[in-house]
Amino acid sequence: MALKTTCIGAFPKPEYLPIKDWFSVDHGLTDQGGKVTRDYTQAMQNADAETEALFVRATREAVEAQVDTGIDVPSDGEQRRENYIHYHCRHLDGFDFENLTARVLRDGAYETELPTIRGSIRAPQGPVAASFLARDYKIAQGFTKKPVKITVPGPLTIMDTTVNAHYEDERKLAADLADALNVGVRALADAGCTYIQVDEPLFARSVDRALAFGVDALDRCFHKVPANVTRVMHMCCGYPNHVDDEDYHKADPQSYFDLAEAVDRSSVHQVSIEDAHRHNDLSLLEVFERSTVLFGAVAIAKSEVEPVEEVIERLKVALEHIDRERLWAAPDCGLGLIGHSLAMAKLKTLCEAARAV
């Protein structure tokens, strides 16, 4: 039985889209993130039927590319998003995307301008409040018979990539974010989406907060989601600023061990971790007694395409620590940092290895 395969979220954006990816800029320059945010706001204010057709085209190309390589559960490629976090925040009350605030991020790695929380976070009221996610899903699902996964950012990760100028209590902010996200998650489920992923890379960087209230907020995101929906969470250890950057800060490898038991006890069914960029002590997999592990088997920030044999051997080692039916192969994280050709090469390697194991 071949191992199942999936992607995490982002797929490289084509040049013809009228938006840029927030992670494609040099955040060593303070104003770059803010510029992308402002440019996105302006581009979407000027969006028309032609713009919509470009987003649909890019989504089709992203989905079909993943399917062509053999991926079992593709994502929509996040083609409409300037990044995986702020896109969703734009659809919630309480965020200010006009008056940005400078903040140092990722343990001092860079400074940029960010959207600011200036009021209570809520999902807008009304039947169309969360329709943007349902629309994204329906468009993507229309291009394949395979189940398409849609991602949403988790509360802790949103908190880390915005500026809070309203809440005095972090727990209250996390809970309000989770409740607002839950509206979109349930709308996705109502639209027929059966793989919904909450992205929480901040768990690995902020273990104490994750254990104190992050896991509870994660469960809250999936409140009243139907039993037929596979609940997925992703926690990578950190993006670099550019491909082949070896000298950037990543979360402590111990963080996965510190988090594994609590995440395994949560309501999620699948947990995505990275292993390709930096190998784990794979006794980690034994801590996940009930969860399926989406195992990062190809690196998303290295230009080298891993030899198939190397990926096969690593997956075999992983299978010494977890049941075959609970191990899926995936990239470490989203593929937004690398171009289309490299993304395709890495996904082909991933799927060939998964079939061979």
URUR-V941673 format. One record per residue. N is the residue number from 0. RES is the residue in one letter. SS is DSSP state (~ for helix, > for strand, _ for the rest). PSI is psi in degrees with one decimal (none if undefined). Layout:
BEGIN
<<N | RES | SS | PSI> <N | RES | SS | PSI>>
END
This chain:
BEGIN
<<0 | M | _ | 120.3> <1 | A | _ | 148.1> <2 | L | _ | 144.0> <3 | K | > | 154.4> <4 | T | > | 150.6> <5 | T | > | 165.7> <6 | C | _ | 164.6> <7 | I | _ | -40.6> <8 | G | _ | -83.2> <9 | A | > | 143.4> <10 | F | _ | 148.2> <11 | P | _ | 137.4> <12 | K | _ | 140.0> <13 | P | _ | 154.6> <14 | E | _ | -24.6> <15 | Y | _ | -11.5> <16 | L | _ | 145.7> <17 | P | _ | 10.5> <18 | I | _ | 155.0> <19 | K | _ | 156.6> <20 | D | _ | 130.2> <21 | W | ~ | -30.5> <22 | F | ~ | 1.7> <23 | S | ~ | -0.6> <24 | V | _ | 165.7> <25 | D | _ | 103.3> <26 | H | _ | 1.9> <27 | G | _ | -18.8> <28 | L | _ | 120.8> <29 | T | _ | -39.4> <30 | D | _ | 0.0> <31 | Q | ~ | -46.7> <32 | G | ~ | -41.2> <33 | G | ~ | -37.7> <34 | K | ~ | -43.6> <35 | V | ~ | -41.1> <36 | T | ~ | -46.3> <37 | R | ~ | -40.5> <38 | D | ~ | -38.6> <39 | Y | ~ | -44.8> <40 | T | ~ | -46.6> <41 | Q | ~ | -41.9> <42 | A | ~ | -40.6> <43 | M | ~ | -27.5> <44 | Q | ~ | -29.4> <45 | N | _ | 6.9> <46 | A | _ | 143.7> <47 | D | _ | -168.2> <48 | A | ~ | -34.3> <49 | E | ~ | -40.1> <50 | T | ~ | -44.5> <51 | E | ~ | -41.0> <52 | A | ~ | -34.3> <53 | L | ~ | -40.8> <54 | F | ~ | -41.6> <55 | V | ~ | -43.8> <56 | R | ~ | -45.6> <57 | A | ~ | -38.2> <58 | T | ~ | -45.6> <59 | R | ~ | -46.4> <60 | E | ~ | -38.2> <61 | A | ~ | -45.2> <62 | V | ~ | -48.0> <63 | E | ~ | -33.8> <64 | A | ~ | -44.7> <65 | Q | ~ | -44.6> <66 | V | ~ | -39.6> <67 | D | ~ | -30.9> <68 | T | ~ | -13.5> <69 | G | _ | 6.7> <70 | I | _ | 132.3> <71 | D | _ | -39.3> <72 | V | > | 91.1> <73 | P | _ | 163.2> <74 | S | > | 176.0> <75 | D | _ | -5.0> <76 | G | > | -5.3> <77 | E | _ | 41.9> <78 | Q | _ | -21.5> <79 | R | _ | -2.9> <80 | R | _ | 138.2> <81 | E | _ | -26.8> <82 | N | _ | 170.3> <83 | Y | _ | -11.0> <84 | I | _ | -58.1> <85 | H | ~ | -27.8> <86 | Y | ~ | -46.1> <87 | H | ~ | -39.2> <88 | C | ~ | -31.6> <89 | R | _ | -19.3> <90 | H | _ | 12.9> <91 | L | > | 145.5> <92 | D | > | 143.7> <93 | G | > | -16.7> <94 | F | > | 137.9> <95 | D | > | 112.0> <96 | F | > | 3.2> <97 | E | > | -45.2> <98 | N | > | 90.3> <99 | L | > | 159.0> <100 | T | > | 133.6> <101 | A | > | 140.8> <102 | R | > | 143.8> <103 | V | > | 133.9> <104 | L | > | 165.2> <105 | R | _ | 55.1> <106 | D | _ | 38.7> <107 | G | _ | 7.8> <108 | A | _ | -36.8> <109 | Y | > | 166.3> <110 | E | > | 140.9> <111 | T | > | 173.5> <112 | E | > | 136.3> <113 | L | > | 155.5> <114 | P | > | 150.8> <115 | T | > | 134.7> <116 | I | > | 114.4> <117 | R | > | 1.9> <118 | G | > | 178.1> <119 | S | > | 135.9> <120 | I | > | 125.3> <121 | R | > | 153.7> <122 | A | > | 136.2> <123 | P | _ | 147.1> <124 | Q | _ | 155.8> <125 | G | _ | 161.6> <126 | P | _ | -20.4> <127 | V | _ | 10.3> <128 | A | _ | -42.9> <129 | A | _ | 20.6> <130 | S | ~ | -17.6> <131 | F | ~ | -38.5> <132 | L | ~ | -42.5> <133 | A | ~ | -39.9> <134 | R | ~ | -47.4> <135 | D | ~ | -43.2> <136 | Y | ~ | -48.5> <137 | K | ~ | -38.8> <138 | I | ~ | -49.2> <139 | A | ~ | -42.7> <140 | Q | ~ | -23.6> <141 | G | _ | -10.8> <142 | F | _ | 4.6> <143 | T | _ | 154.0> <144 | K | _ | -11.0> <145 | K | _ | 151.0> <146 | P | _ | 129.6> <147 | V | _ | 134.7> <148 | K | > | 138.8> <149 | I | > | 140.8> <150 | T | > | 150.6> <151 | V | > | 150.0> <152 | P | > | 144.8> <153 | G | _ | 162.0> <154 | P | ~ | -47.7> <155 | L | ~ | -37.9> <156 | T | ~ | -37.6> <157 | I | ~ | -44.0> <158 | M | ~ | -33.1> <159 | D | ~ | -15.9> <160 | T | _ | 24.0> <161 | T | _ | 178.8> <162 | V | > | 125.4> <163 | N | > | 111.9> <164 | A | _ | 21.1> <165 | H | _ | -47.2> <166 | Y | _ | 137.9> <167 | E | _ | -18.5> <168 | D | _ | 115.4> <169 | E | ~ | -37.4> <170 | R | ~ | -41.0> <171 | K | ~ | -41.6> <172 | L | ~ | -45.5> <173 | A | ~ | -41.2> <174 | A | ~ | -42.3> <175 | D | ~ | -39.9> <176 | L | ~ | -44.4> <177 | A | ~ | -42.7> <178 | D | ~ | -40.1> <179 | A | ~ | -41.3> <180 | L | ~ | -36.0> <181 | N | ~ | -33.3> <182 | V | ~ | -44.6> <183 | G | ~ | -39.0> <184 | V | ~ | -44.5> <185 | R | ~ | -33.3> <186 | A | ~ | -38.6> <187 | L | ~ | -46.7> <188 | A | ~ | -42.0> <189 | D | ~ | -30.0> <190 | A | ~ | -8.9> <191 | G | _ | 0.4> <192 | C | _ | 126.6> <193 | T | _ | -0.5> <194 | Y | > | 109.2> <195 | I | > | 127.0> <196 | Q | > | 133.3> <197 | V | > | 123.5> <198 | D | > | 117.6> <199 | E | _ | 62.3> <200 | P | _ | -21.3> <201 | L | ~ | -17.0> <202 | F | ~ | -46.3> <203 | A | ~ | -25.0> <204 | R | ~ | -17.3> <205 | S | _ | 67.8> <206 | V | ~ | -41.9> <207 | D | ~ | -45.4> <208 | R | ~ | -36.8> <209 | A | ~ | -44.8> <210 | L | ~ | -32.7> <211 | A | ~ | -44.6> <212 | F | ~ | -7.8> <213 | G | ~ | -41.5> <214 | V | ~ | -39.5> <215 | D | ~ | -42.2> <216 | A | ~ | -37.3> <217 | L | ~ | -48.0> <218 | D | ~ | -37.3> <219 | R | ~ | -32.3> <220 | C | ~ | -31.0> <221 | F | _ | 14.1> <222 | H | _ | 129.1> <223 | K | _ | 22.7> <224 | V | _ | 135.0> <225 | P | _ | 156.2> <226 | A | _ | -21.7> <227 | N | _ | -5.7> <228 | V | _ | 128.3> <229 | T | > | 119.0> <230 | R | > | 121.1> <231 | V | > | 143.5> <232 | M | > | 145.8> <233 | H | > | 131.6> <234 | M | _ | 97.7> <235 | C | _ | -179.6> <236 | C | _ | 4.9> <237 | G | _ | 136.8> <238 | Y | _ | 146.3> <239 | P | _ | 176.4> <240 | N | _ | -22.7> <241 | H | _ | 163.6> <242 | V | _ | 142.3> <243 | D | _ | 21.2> <244 | D | _ | 109.8> <245 | E | _ | -16.0> <246 | D | _ | 69.1> <247 | Y | _ | 157.3> <248 | H | _ | 126.8> <249 | K | _ | 159.8> <250 | A | _ | 153.3> <251 | D | _ | 130.3> <252 | P | _ | -27.4> <253 | Q | ~ | -21.1> <254 | S | ~ | -36.8> <255 | Y | ~ | -42.1> <256 | F | ~ | -40.0> <257 | D | ~ | -28.9> <258 | L | ~ | -24.3> <259 | A | ~ | -47.6> <260 | E | ~ | -43.4> <261 | A | ~ | -41.3> <262 | V | ~ | -39.0> <263 | D | ~ | -29.1> <264 | R | ~ | -9.9> <265 | S | _ | -175.1> <266 | S | _ | -2.4> <267 | V | _ | 154.4> <268 | H | _ | -31.2> <269 | Q | > | 139.6> <270 | V | > | 124.0> <271 | S | > | 124.8> <272 | I | > | 156.5> <273 | E | _ | 147.9> <274 | D | _ | -18.1> <275 | A | _ | -45.5> <276 | H | _ | -37.6> <277 | R | _ | 114.3> <278 | H | _ | 142.7> <279 | N | _ | 161.4> <280 | D | _ | 110.1> <281 | L | _ | 2.6> <282 | S | _ | -16.6> <283 | L | ~ | -40.2> <284 | L | ~ | -25.5> <285 | E | ~ | -20.8> <286 | V | ~ | -28.2> <287 | F | _ | 92.2> <288 | E | _ | -24.2> <289 | R | _ | -26.6> <290 | S | _ | 146.8> <291 | T | > | 137.9> <292 | V | > | 123.1> <293 | L | > | 106.0> <294 | F | > | 117.7> <295 | G | > | 105.2> <296 | A | > | -11.2> <297 | V | > | 141.3> <298 | A | _ | 143.3> <299 | I | _ | 2.8> <300 | A | _ | 20.4> <301 | K | _ | 136.4> <302 | S | _ | -17.6> <303 | E | _ | 131.1> <304 | V | _ | 120.9> <305 | E | _ | 137.3> <306 | P | _ | 139.6> <307 | V | ~ | -41.2> <308 | E | ~ | -36.5> <309 | E | ~ | -42.2> <310 | V | ~ | -41.6> <311 | I | ~ | -47.4> <312 | E | ~ | -38.9> <313 | R | ~ | -39.1> <314 | L | ~ | -36.6> <315 | K | ~ | -40.3> <316 | V | ~ | -41.9> <317 | A | ~ | -39.3> <318 | L | _ | -10.9> <319 | E | _ | -9.4> <320 | H | _ | -2.8> <321 | I | _ | 151.1> <322 | D | _ | 143.3> <323 | R | ~ | -41.0> <324 | E | ~ | -11.2> <325 | R | ~ | 19.1> <326 | L | > | 120.1> <327 | W | > | 152.2> <328 | A | > | 139.6> <329 | A | > | 167.0> <330 | P | > | 163.6> <331 | D | _ | -39.7> <332 | C | _ | -162.5> <333 | G | _ | 160.3> <334 | L | _ | 16.4> <335 | G | _ | -22.5> <336 | L | _ | -20.0> <337 | I | _ | 157.0> <338 | G | _ | 173.9> <339 | H | ~ | -46.0> <340 | S | ~ | -44.0> <341 | L | ~ | -39.0> <342 | A | ~ | -44.1> <343 | M | ~ | -42.1> <344 | A | ~ | -42.2> <345 | K | ~ | -38.4> <346 | L | ~ | -36.5> <347 | K | ~ | -42.1> <348 | T | ~ | -45.1> <349 | L | ~ | -48.5> <350 | C | ~ | -36.4> <351 | E | ~ | -42.9> <352 | A | ~ | -40.7> <353 | A | ~ | -36.8> <354 | R | ~ | -30.7> <355 | A | ~ | -21.9> <356 | V | _ | none>>
END
